[in-house]
Amino acid sequence: MSTTDPTTVRGPGTGIRARADYSGGVYGSMLAASVVIGAGALGSFPRLELVLLLLLTGVAFWIAHVHAQLFGARLAQQPLDRHAVFEACREEWPIVKAAVPPAVAVGVSPLLGLDVQGALWLALSVAAAGQVGWSVAAARRAGASWRLAAGTASVNLLIGLLIISFKVFLKH
């Protein structure tokens, strides 16, 4: 990889450069929002169930993306070794990281005096905000101008609002 490539960062203590791609964070935020929308039929412990659903869905999709990366394009291009596995796991980790803020929002919702529906709306809002934030981080990491980063933030905000409108129309 080129040392001037804006999508690369120095790995901690490695002296080598590794790709930093936050698009998985955008994807993971959309995934978390979708989980919240689909979580209308929670059981006896809705907050705990939603926290687990958010985190476990993030982990499941992370595993799926790592698998696809390792046994899709990578396997055809290079032999599979421990370094390739760790690199794929690291590159796809933002999918899991994006599920954490909505899960935390659900977890702290009782402290804010929110009922379960309020917790769902809070988690959905946090996921949409995360989607915008991850898109700006991805754009800036790729070397985009602030104008382009604002453009991607606007597009992702519109997508987030579209996802929120699904929640309004579904009315669990």
C-alpha positions as a Markdown table, in Angstrom:
| # | Residue | x | y | z |
|---|---|---|---|---|
| 1 | Met | 0.0 | 0.0 | 0.0 |
| 2 | Ser | 1.2 | 3.5 | -0.7 |
| 3 | Thr | 2.3 | 5.5 | 2.3 |
| 4 | Thr | 0.6 | 8.5 | 0.9 |
| 5 | Asp | -2.8 | 6.8 | 0.5 |
| 6 | Pro | -5.2 | 8.8 | 2.7 |
| 7 | Thr | -7.2 | 5.6 | 3.5 |
| 8 | Thr | -4.2 | 4.2 | 5.4 |
| 9 | Val | -3.1 | 4.7 | 9.0 |
| 10 | Arg | -0.2 | 3.5 | 11.0 |
| 11 | Gly | -1.0 | 0.4 | 13.0 |
| 12 | Pro | -0.3 | 0.7 | 16.7 |
| 13 | Gly | 3.3 | -0.4 | 17.4 |
| 14 | Thr | 3.6 | -2.2 | 14.1 |
| 15 | Gly | 5.4 | 0.3 | 12.0 |
| 16 | Ile | 3.3 | -0.8 | 9.1 |
| 17 | Arg | 0.4 | 0.9 | 7.4 |
| 18 | Ala | -3.1 | -0.6 | 7.5 |
| 19 | Arg | -6.3 | 0.4 | 5.7 |
| 20 | Ala | -8.9 | 2.3 | 7.9 |
| 21 | Asp | -12.4 | 2.0 | 6.4 |
| 22 | Tyr | -15.3 | 3.3 | 8.4 |
| 23 | Ser | -18.0 | 2.4 | 5.8 |
| 24 | Gly | -18.8 | -0.6 | 8.0 |
| 25 | Gly | -19.8 | 1.9 | 10.7 |
| 26 | Val | -22.3 | 3.5 | 8.4 |
| 27 | Tyr | -23.6 | 0.0 | 7.4 |
| 28 | Gly | -23.6 | -1.0 | 11.1 |
| 29 | Ser | -25.6 | 2.1 | 12.1 |
| 30 | Met | -28.2 | 1.3 | 9.4 |
| 31 | Leu | -28.3 | -2.2 | 10.6 |
| 32 | Ala | -28.8 | -1.1 | 14.2 |
| 33 | Ala | -31.6 | 1.2 | 13.2 |
| 34 | Ser | -33.3 | -1.7 | 11.3 |
| 35 | Val | -33.0 | -3.9 | 14.4 |
| 36 | Val | -34.8 | -1.2 | 16.4 |
| 37 | Ile | -37.5 | -0.9 | 13.9 |
| 38 | Gly | -38.1 | -4.6 | 13.8 |
| 39 | Ala | -38.0 | -4.9 | 17.6 |
| 40 | Gly | -41.7 | -4.3 | 18.2 |
| 41 | Ala | -42.5 | -7.7 | 19.7 |
| 42 | Leu | -40.0 | -7.8 | 22.6 |
| 43 | Gly | -40.9 | -10.1 | 25.5 |
| 44 | Ser | -40.7 | -9.8 | 29.3 |
| 45 | Phe | -37.4 | -7.9 | 29.5 |
| 46 | Pro | -37.6 | -5.6 | 26.5 |
| 47 | Arg | -34.6 | -3.4 | 27.2 |
| 48 | Leu | -32.3 | -6.3 | 27.9 |
| 49 | Glu | -33.6 | -8.1 | 24.9 |
| 50 | Leu | -33.1 | -5.1 | 22.7 |
| 51 | Val | -29.5 | -4.5 | 24.0 |
| 52 | Leu | -28.7 | -8.1 | 23.3 |
| 53 | Leu | -30.4 | -8.1 | 19.9 |
| 54 | Leu | -28.5 | -5.0 | 18.8 |
| 55 | Leu | -25.1 | -6.3 | 20.0 |
| 56 | Leu | -25.6 | -9.9 | 18.8 |
| 57 | Thr | -26.9 | -8.7 | 15.4 |
| 58 | Gly | -23.8 | -6.5 | 15.0 |
| 59 | Val | -21.6 | -9.5 | 15.9 |
| 60 | Ala | -23.4 | -11.8 | 13.5 |
| 61 | Phe | -23.1 | -9.4 | 10.6 |
| 62 | Trp | -19.5 | -8.7 | 11.5 |
| 63 | Ile | -18.8 | -12.5 | 11.3 |
| 64 | Ala | -20.7 | -12.7 | 8.0 |
| 65 | His | -18.6 | -9.8 | 6.5 |
| 66 | Val | -15.3 | -11.2 | 7.8 |
| 67 | His | -16.2 | -14.6 | 6.2 |
| 68 | Ala | -17.2 | -13.0 | 2.9 |
| 69 | Gln | -14.0 | -11.0 | 2.8 |
| 70 | Leu | -11.8 | -13.9 | 3.7 |
| 71 | Phe | -13.4 | -16.5 | 1.4 |
| 72 | Gly | -14.5 | -14.2 | -1.3 |
| 73 | Ala | -12.1 | -11.7 | -2.9 |
| 74 | Arg | -9.1 | -12.3 | -0.5 |
| 75 | Leu | -8.8 | -16.0 | -1.1 |
| 76 | Ala | -8.6 | -15.5 | -4.8 |
| 77 | Gln | -5.9 | -12.9 | -4.4 |
| 78 | Gln | -3.7 | -14.2 | -1.5 |
| 79 | Pro | -3.2 | -17.2 | 0.6 |
| 80 | Leu | -5.2 | -17.2 | 3.9 |
| 81 | Asp | -3.0 | -16.8 | 6.9 |
| 82 | Arg | -3.4 | -15.4 | 10.5 |
| 83 | His | -2.5 | -11.9 | 9.4 |
| 84 | Ala | -5.3 | -11.9 | 6.7 |
| 85 | Val | -7.8 | -13.1 | 9.3 |
| 86 | Phe | -6.9 | -10.5 | 11.8 |
| 87 | Glu | -6.9 | -7.8 | 9.1 |
| 88 | Ala | -10.4 | -8.8 | 8.0 |
| 89 | Cys | -11.6 | -8.9 | 11.6 |
| 90 | Arg | -10.2 | -5.4 | 12.2 |
| 91 | Glu | -11.5 | -3.9 | 9.0 |
| 92 | Glu | -15.1 | -5.1 | 9.6 |
| 93 | Trp | -15.1 | -4.2 | 13.4 |
| 94 | Pro | -16.9 | -0.9 | 12.8 |
| 95 | Ile | -20.1 | -2.9 | 12.1 |
| 96 | Val | -20.0 | -4.1 | 15.8 |
| 97 | Lys | -18.8 | -0.7 | 17.1 |
| 98 | Ala | -21.8 | 1.0 | 15.4 |
| 99 | Ala | -24.2 | -1.2 | 17.4 |
| 100 | Val | -22.8 | -0.1 | 20.8 |
| 101 | Pro | -24.1 | 3.5 | 21.1 |
| 102 | Pro | -27.8 | 2.5 | 20.4 |
| 103 | Ala | -27.4 | -0.4 | 22.8 |
| 104 | Val | -26.0 | 1.9 | 25.5 |
| 105 | Ala | -28.9 | 4.3 | 24.8 |
| 106 | Val | -31.4 | 1.6 | 25.5 |
| 107 | Gly | -29.4 | 0.6 | 28.6 |
| 108 | Val | -29.5 | 4.1 | 30.1 |
| 109 | Ser | -33.0 | 4.9 | 29.0 |
| 110 | Pro | -34.5 | 4.2 | 32.4 |
| 111 | Leu | -32.2 | 6.7 | 34.0 |
| 112 | Leu | -33.7 | 9.3 | 31.5 |
| 113 | Gly | -37.2 | 8.3 | 32.6 |
| 114 | Leu | -38.1 | 6.8 | 29.3 |
| 115 | Asp | -40.5 | 3.9 | 28.8 |
| 116 | Val | -39.8 | 1.1 | 26.3 |
| 117 | Gln | -41.2 | 3.1 | 23.4 |
| 118 | Gly | -39.0 | 6.1 | 24.4 |
| 119 | Ala | -36.0 | 3.8 | 24.6 |
| 120 | Leu | -36.7 | 2.5 | 21.1 |
| 121 | Trp | -37.0 | 6.1 | 19.7 |
| 122 | Leu | -33.8 | 7.1 | 21.5 |
| 123 | Ala | -31.9 | 4.1 | 20.1 |
| 124 | Leu | -33.2 | 4.8 | 16.6 |
| 125 | Ser | -32.1 | 8.4 | 16.9 |
| 126 | Val | -28.7 | 7.4 | 18.2 |
| 127 | Ala | -28.3 | 4.9 | 15.3 |
| 128 | Ala | -29.2 | 7.6 | 12.8 |
| 129 | Ala | -26.8 | 10.1 | 14.3 |
| 130 | Gly | -24.1 | 7.4 | 14.3 |
| 131 | Gln | -24.7 | 6.8 | 10.6 |
| 132 | Val | -24.1 | 10.4 | 9.9 |
| 133 | Gly | -21.0 | 10.5 | 12.1 |
| 134 | Trp | -19.5 | 7.4 | 10.6 |
| 135 | Ser | -20.1 | 8.8 | 7.1 |
| 136 | Val | -18.2 | 12.0 | 8.0 |
| 137 | Ala | -15.4 | 10.0 | 9.6 |
| 138 | Ala | -15.2 | 7.8 | 6.5 |
| 139 | Ala | -15.1 | 10.7 | 4.2 |
| 140 | Arg | -12.5 | 12.6 | 6.1 |
| 141 | Arg | -10.3 | 9.5 | 6.5 |
| 142 | Ala | -10.5 | 9.1 | 2.8 |
| 143 | Gly | -9.2 | 12.6 | 2.4 |
| 144 | Ala | -12.5 | 14.2 | 1.3 |
| 145 | Ser | -13.0 | 17.9 | 1.7 |
| 146 | Trp | -15.2 | 19.3 | 4.4 |
| 147 | Arg | -17.7 | 20.2 | 1.7 |
| 148 | Leu | -17.8 | 16.6 | 0.4 |
| 149 | Ala | -18.0 | 15.3 | 4.0 |
| 150 | Ala | -21.0 | 17.7 | 4.6 |
| 151 | Gly | -22.6 | 16.3 | 1.4 |
| 152 | Thr | -22.2 | 12.7 | 2.6 |
| 153 | Ala | -23.5 | 13.7 | 6.0 |
| 154 | Ser | -26.6 | 15.2 | 4.4 |
| 155 | Val | -27.2 | 12.1 | 2.3 |
| 156 | Asn | -26.8 | 9.8 | 5.3 |
| 157 | Leu | -29.1 | 12.1 | 7.3 |
| 158 | Leu | -31.8 | 11.7 | 4.7 |
| 159 | Ile | -31.3 | 8.0 | 4.6 |
| 160 | Gly | -31.5 | 8.0 | 8.5 |
| 161 | Leu | -34.8 | 10.0 | 8.3 |
| 162 | Leu | -36.1 | 7.5 | 5.7 |
| 163 | Ile | -35.4 | 4.7 | 8.1 |
| 164 | Ile | -37.0 | 6.6 | 11.0 |
| 165 | Ser | -40.1 | 7.1 | 8.7 |
| 166 | Phe | -40.3 | 3.3 | 8.5 |
| 167 | Lys | -40.7 | 3.2 | 12.3 |
| 168 | Val | -43.5 | 5.8 | 12.1 |
| 169 | Phe | -45.4 | 3.8 | 9.4 |
| 170 | Leu | -44.9 | 0.4 | 11.1 |
| 171 | Lys | -46.3 | 1.5 | 14.5 |
| 172 | His | -45.6 | -1.6 | 16.5 |
